[in-house]
């Protein structure tokens, strides 16, 4: 039985701390991810803090340091909802592992990403209540009680974001997830939600907030979750070395069909997601059946939020034989994704936003006489005409 109320087909990467992802295919079910399907990324054992015992301390460069109870947080401040996608910085690491080994890191595939409706108080309201000093260049550090054995030295988890981001209306101290009390496994009773940033900045079980001149010196800000040059030894990297990961890069992935799937010849509907970092929009998604030689435009589902993924689909006629599916997204400023995962390889396997690729085998299907048919003339990777309901080719628009 899968622990923590997760679905039976969860792919467990580690038992302790519990790190697991759903099969990519189930994420295509809808724009909001069910609680039993939402991915889990942790660095230590889960704290068990009942709401009535939870306390939040706000200090540092504020005029009125505060300590809030759960009751005060949830009743003193106005509640707001944000639909936002959280994604692990290591999502799609499995593709980087095909380039070169990445010792000691979980081989996240397609499922370390999920979307929920979060509800809580705006971080800006809490900081204003504490009399935050509006000075340029300040940072807001978050600390939690979960102890991370992998940190050097061993320490509780922490992270930080610029004050300018913390004061944005989308950043929450959340106590609900999909209209339910925030589950312990996902940071309950209260967590930080930082839409548009890597999931590591949305600190779970938060109990301290500090406004300070510099980014957090916590291991997970100063040493981990940093983009290191390919030649760097991560075990000897100095604090502050590399690029600190914050805003999400433009990215997309193919969810259906899955890796190495066998599908029958004929109409095939391809599903996936696309996400632009820090509130930008998706302009279009292109899909190829021949490894990127030719492209067709996918249909985009309506946006649920500027902070959430856009699900997309495209129906094509699949011809028998091996087929390489590829996808790339464009944001609303005309930026697209890099082509090669090899060019993005880094020693910790973070931030893979290369074109998505899935290899499938298209099986001939029986004809009406019980024999086998070979499909239409032409190579297995060639596009046939679009199936009804597929992309129309109009830039940036859905045909729905």
VENCOR-V436537 format. One record per residue. N is the residue number from 1. RES is the residue in three letters. PSI is psi in degrees with one decimal (999 if undefined). Layout:
BEGIN
n->[N:N]
res->[RES:RES]
psi->[PSI:PSI]
END
This chain:
BEGIN
n->[1:2:3:4:5:6:7:8:9:10:11:12:13:14:15:16:17:18:19:20:21:22:23:24:25:26:27:28:29:30:31:32:33:34:35:36:37:38:39:40:41:42:43:44:45:46:47:48:49:50:51:52:53:54:55:56:57:58:59:60:61:62:63:64:65:66:67:68:69:70:71:72:73:74:75:76:77:78:79:80:81:82:83:84:85:86:87:88:89:90:91:92:93:94:95:96:97:98:99:100:101:102:103:104:105:106:107:108:109:110:111:112:113:114:115:116:117:118:119:120:121:122:123:124:125:126:127:128:129:130:131:132:133:134:135:136:137:138:139:140:141:142:143:144:145:146:147:148:149:150:151:152:153:154:155:156:157:158:159:160:161:162:163:164:165:166:167:168:169:170:171:172:173:174:175:176:177:178:179:180:181:182:183:184:185:186:187:188:189:190:191:192:193:194:195:196:197:198:199:200:201:202:203:204:205:206:207:208:209:210:211:212:213:214:215:216:217:218:219:220:221:222:223:224:225:226:227:228:229:230:231:232:233:234:235:236:237:238:239:240:241:242:243:244:245:246:247:248:249:250:251:252:253:254:255:256:257:258:259:260:261:262:263:264:265:266:267:268:269:270:271:272:273:274:275:276:277:278:279:280:281:282:283:284:285:286:287:288:289:290:291:292:293:294:295:296:297:298:299:300:301:302:303:304:305:306:307:308:309:310:311:312:313:314:315:316:317:318:319:320:321:322:323:324:325:326:327:328:329:330:331:332:333:334:335:336:337:338:339:340:341:342:343:344:345:346:347:348:349:350:351:352:353:354:355:356:357:358:359:360:361:362:363:364:365:366:367:368:369:370:371:372:373:374:375:376:377:378:379:380:381:382:383:384:385:386:387:388:389:390:391:392:393:394:395:396:397:398:399:400]
res->[UNK:UNK:UNK:UNK:UNK:UNK:UNK:UNK:UNK:UNK:UNK:UNK:UNK:UNK:UNK:UNK:UNK:UNK:UNK:UNK:UNK:UNK:UNK:UNK:UNK:UNK:UNK:UNK:UNK:UNK:UNK:UNK:UNK:UNK:UNK:UNK:UNK:UNK:UNK:UNK:UNK:UNK:UNK:UNK:UNK:UNK:UNK:UNK:UNK:UNK:UNK:UNK:UNK:UNK:UNK:UNK:UNK:UNK:UNK:UNK:UNK:UNK:UNK:UNK:UNK:UNK:UNK:UNK:UNK:UNK:UNK:UNK:UNK:UNK:UNK:UNK:UNK:UNK:UNK:UNK:UNK:UNK:UNK:UNK:UNK:UNK:UNK:UNK:UNK:UNK:UNK:UNK:UNK:UNK:UNK:UNK:UNK:UNK:UNK:UNK:UNK:UNK:UNK:UNK:UNK:UNK:UNK:UNK:UNK:UNK:UNK:UNK:UNK:UNK:UNK:UNK:UNK:UNK:UNK:UNK:UNK:UNK:UNK:UNK:UNK:UNK:UNK:UNK:UNK:UNK:UNK:UNK:UNK:UNK:UNK:UNK:UNK:UNK:UNK:UNK:UNK:UNK:UNK:UNK:UNK:UNK:UNK:UNK:UNK:UNK:UNK:UNK:UNK:UNK:UNK:UNK:UNK:UNK:UNK:UNK:UNK:UNK:UNK:UNK:UNK:UNK:UNK:UNK:UNK:UNK:UNK:UNK:UNK:UNK:UNK:UNK:UNK:UNK:UNK:UNK:UNK:UNK:UNK:UNK:UNK:UNK:UNK:UNK:UNK:UNK:UNK:UNK:UNK:UNK:UNK:UNK:UNK:UNK:UNK:UNK:UNK:UNK:UNK:UNK:UNK:UNK:UNK:UNK:UNK:UNK:UNK:UNK:UNK:UNK:UNK:UNK:UNK:UNK:UNK:UNK:UNK:UNK:UNK:UNK:UNK:UNK:UNK:UNK:UNK:UNK:UNK:UNK:UNK:UNK:UNK:UNK:UNK:UNK:UNK:UNK:UNK:UNK:UNK:UNK:UNK:UNK:UNK:UNK:UNK:UNK:UNK:UNK:UNK:UNK:UNK:UNK:UNK:UNK:UNK:UNK:UNK:UNK:UNK:UNK:UNK:UNK:UNK:UNK:UNK:UNK:UNK:UNK:UNK:UNK:UNK:UNK:UNK:UNK:UNK:UNK:UNK:UNK:UNK:UNK:UNK:UNK:UNK:UNK:UNK:UNK:UNK:UNK:UNK:UNK:UNK:UNK:UNK:UNK:UNK:UNK:UNK:UNK:UNK:UNK:UNK:UNK:UNK:UNK:UNK:UNK:UNK:UNK:UNK:UNK:UNK:UNK:UNK:UNK:UNK:UNK:UNK:UNK:UNK:UNK:UNK:UNK:UNK:UNK:UNK:UNK:UNK:UNK:UNK:UNK:UNK:UNK:UNK:UNK:UNK:UNK:UNK:UNK:UNK:UNK:UNK:UNK:UNK:UNK:UNK:UNK:UNK:UNK:UNK:UNK:UNK:UNK:UNK:UNK:UNK:UNK:UNK:UNK:UNK:UNK:UNK:UNK:UNK:UNK:UNK:UNK:UNK:UNK:UNK:UNK:UNK:UNK:UNK:UNK:UNK:UNK:UNK:UNK:UNK:UNK:UNK:UNK:UNK:UNK:UNK:UNK:UNK:UNK:UNK:UNK:UNK:UNK:UNK:UNK:UNK:UNK]
psi->[133.8:132.2:166.4:26.1:18.5:156.1:156.1:-24.7:14.6:143.1:109.1:122.1:-35.2:143.6:-38.7:111.5:155.7:115.7:121.3:155.9:151.9:160.5:141.0:-34.3:-34.8:-18.0:-15.6:-0.9:-26.0:168.4:-24.8:129.8:129.1:153.7:-35.7:-4.3:-18.1:132.5:161.3:123.7:120.1:158.6:-2.3:-176.5:148.5:127.6:151.3:91.6:106.1:147.1:-38.2:-15.7:-9.9:139.2:144.9:124.5:128.3:122.4:-161.3:-133.1:64.2:155.6:-24.6:82.9:140.5:152.1:121.5:139.9:169.1:-41.1:-43.3:-42.8:-46.2:-14.1:-25.6:-27.8:144.9:141.5:141.1:151.9:141.9:127.2:118.1:143.9:128.9:140.2:134.0:140.0:-21.2:6.3:141.8:21.3:-28.4:-33.4:-34.5:-31.5:-22.6:-18.3:-53.2:154.4:151.8:87.4:140.8:7.7:141.7:140.2:61.0:136.9:-108.5:-6.9:5.0:50.1:139.8:163.1:135.7:163.4:114.7:142.3:132.9:-164.6:146.1:136.0:-37.5:-37.7:-39.6:-43.3:-38.3:-38.0:-28.2:1.5:47.2:142.6:120.9:73.5:143.8:143.5:3.7:162.6:154.3:115.3:140.2:136.2:151.1:165.1:-4.8:123.1:132.1:106.0:-25.4:-18.8:152.1:108.4:165.0:133.0:165.5:156.6:143.5:163.6:178.2:160.8:157.4:147.4:-35.7:-37.0:-42.1:-29.7:-0.5:146.2:-19.4:-15.1:125.5:155.6:102.8:140.1:-0.2:150.4:117.6:45.6:10.9:155.4:138.4:118.7:148.9:-41.1:-22.5:20.9:5.3:146.1:-23.1:136.5:164.4:140.6:117.3:86.4:143.2:-7.0:163.5:151.6:-26.4:-21.0:-11.6:78.3:129.1:155.9:32.2:136.3:-6.8:135.2:128.4:125.3:125.9:164.2:-26.9:163.9:160.8:142.7:5.4:148.9:-39.3:-2.0:-42.1:-27.5:-43.2:172.7:46.3:143.4:106.3:150.3:151.8:-31.0:-4.5:138.9:113.0:-23.7:-18.3:4.5:139.8:154.6:134.8:-5.7:143.9:-172.5:122.5:129.0:132.3:-91.4:140.2:142.6:152.3:133.1:161.6:167.7:160.4:124.5:-38.3:127.9:164.5:176.1:132.5:25.9:151.3:123.3:149.6:149.9:151.5:-157.8:126.8:122.8:121.2:133.4:150.3:-170.0:159.7:145.1:129.6:140.3:147.7:45.0:-0.4:162.9:163.0:126.1:-44.6:166.5:129.7:144.4:138.3:143.9:1.1:35.8:16.1:8.4:-39.7:154.6:149.8:156.0:132.7:161.1:129.9:132.2:156.0:146.6:130.8:-22.4:152.2:-8.9:8.0:158.1:159.3:120.3:148.2:163.0:159.3:128.8:128.0:168.4:111.2:131.4:147.7:142.2:178.3:145.7:134.3:110.9:136.3:152.1:146.3:144.9:154.7:137.2:178.8:4.9:1.2:7.8:141.1:178.2:154.5:152.6:-40.2:129.2:-31.1:-37.0:-16.9:-3.1:136.4:157.9:-18.6:-2.4:39.8:160.2:42.9:107.7:31.4:167.1:141.1:141.5:138.6:132.1:129.4:159.3:117.4:120.8:138.8:148.7:150.4:144.3:-179.5:-17.5:6.9:-1.9:-167.0:141.3:153.9:-1.1:-173.1:152.1:152.0:170.1:158.6:-26.5:-2.4:147.3:132.1:-179.3:151.5:140.7:149.0:133.0:-4.1:175.8:145.2:-15.5:-4.6:122.9:127.7:9.5:150.2:150.6:-0.4:999]
END
